[in-house]
């Protein structure tokens, strides 16, 4: 099978970029031919009036449209797989692909089809106003991007693509990461029959190791050290549990450390390499996820499960689908420090239950989140549409 993958890369390497790279390697390793059309937001830094140009290319970019059409004529792919189209490529390419009779599959990495900033999160809280009365106007009123120019641009490009029905009329299959995400789309006029749930895959070697939970001595967190990750909630919880060590691995958002009150039992490790991350997970007793926004499918979940770590997560979004309560993890009331503190306190010394949940998570990861399972699911959707 021949697949054209189209993706507008972000300014910095992210989890989404990692998923795209892994998908290409997986398809090629299974005998498929992959052609790519990539642009990068970093290109905008090299041209004058970059922000002004990005405003217009998000609506229509004749250069990318012509380039992609020429690529399609040359390569004649069976499927076009879309990831991100903003701000350079533009969803205006979708009807052009459709005219050529080539099926379009799209991975829904976030909530950008419904929310201009893609997060359902603004000004420190969850917000779904752009799905209701007034829709994208709220992105401007709330100044969701902390820049009126940027917020207006994001809102208008979403409004334009919705009115033009670029996605609804041209995408044949939406690959959602969770049932929660699928429901959000179907509740907002996207055809549920076109939505398929294919979670991200853990693409590293799976080793069946028997861990001694008595030797695993801290709570782990991996990810950006930033407000939407619920870091203040994590730190406040740690303060209430001074006898339990917490270790955080990840990049600190610039200047954020100035507003954090870090307890003595919390250690910030910064960015860790692959070898360091392996050691980091293997010595932890629990994995803690305190996000206050709807993330798509955090890759740290299957990664933690691969190391037989029970996951404590907020009871919202798609998290309960991955970390099932009392099976491979525990759920707490979102943003509720008291409930989270009690949840950790109750389980911390119960090594028998921790081991059981860790084993359950490991088995679930092998069953649902391996690259083989991902590949079979992806190809099964492709085969519904390709000629």
Secondary structure, DSSP 8 states (H G I E B T S, - for coil): -EEEEEEEE-SS--HHHHHHHHHHHHHHHTT-EEEEEEEEGGGGGGSTTHHHHHHHHTT--HHHHHHHHHHHHHH--SEEEE---TTTT-TTHHHHHHHTT-EEEEEE-SSTTTSTTSSSEETTEE--GGGSTTTTHHHHHTTTTSSHHHHHHHHHHHHHHHHHTHHHHH-SEEEESSHHHHHHHHTTT--GGGEEE----B-S--------GGG--EEEEES-BSGGGTHHHHHHHHHH-TTSEEEEES-B-TTGGGG----TTEEEEE---HHHHHHHHHTEEEEE---SS--S--HHHHHHHHTT-EEEEESSTTHHHHS-BTTTEEEE-TT-HHHHHHHHHHHTT-HHHHHHHHHHHHHHHHHHSBHHHHHHHHHHHHHHH--
